[in-house]
Amino acid sequence: FNFLARRRFARGCEVLSQLNHSDFIVGYVEHGKAEGTPYLLMDYVEAANLKELFARQDPVLTENVAQILIDMAVGLEHVHESGFMHLDFKPENVLVTRNGNVRLVDFDLAQPIPEKPTKLSKNPGTPGYMAPEQLQREAIDPRADVFAYGVAAYELLTNQKPFPGETPGEILAAQMADGGPAPVRAHNPGIPDNLEKVVMKCLEREPDRRYPFMSVLVRDLQNALYV
């Protein structure tokens, strides 16, 4: 457990302790050190992460996909309203229970929301879910999370990555390519037109063309999915 990992872990605990209670974020109990070892006590959730469920094509996904899409967005909206950007939103950090309930986890990379887009000195994260401005180490704000949400939603609906690539450079090249990713409905024609529009808006290369706030995204999602 190296120094950097310890620092990030401690930071994730601090952030989680400051998020107000939400049904869509793992419940915080306490954190501290036991005999010199850092620990975090959270609610016990019997769940698998979205990536695992996806890999085994678990029916809980197909049966609850609309609700999962909305609940992930509401969870992120709550993180933003509590004053933080997640900055590592991806399927591994979304737990889904057998009844399709969603809990967001892992706030080790989260940062306070800046007054205006800000460059971070470090650039950790998962390249496949990072927005172009993150991969290029430019100034970021919560719209980087909107982009990450769009990537996860696209994968969930199409079984494909919108920006394929093995390295950060390949992923960025795919993001910067003309024409953008293939529309959701090109992979899955059964998707409602309005839902496709929501996901594609999240994946816009320019932050100004994405949703400005998760709350607007949530509203459009709910309208698209008639919830």
Secondary structure, 3 states (H helix, E strand, C coil): CCHHHHHHHHHHHHHHHHCCCCCCECCEEEEEEECCEEEEEECCCCEEEHHHHHHCCCHHHHHHHHHHHHHHHHHHHHHHHCCEECCCCCHHHEEEECCCCEEECCCCCCEECCCCCECCCCCCCCHHHCCHHHHCCCCECCHHHHHHHHHHHHHHHHCCCCCCCCCHHHHHHHHHCCCCCCCHHHHCCCCCHHHHHHHHHHCCCCHHHCCCCHHHHHHHHHHHCCC
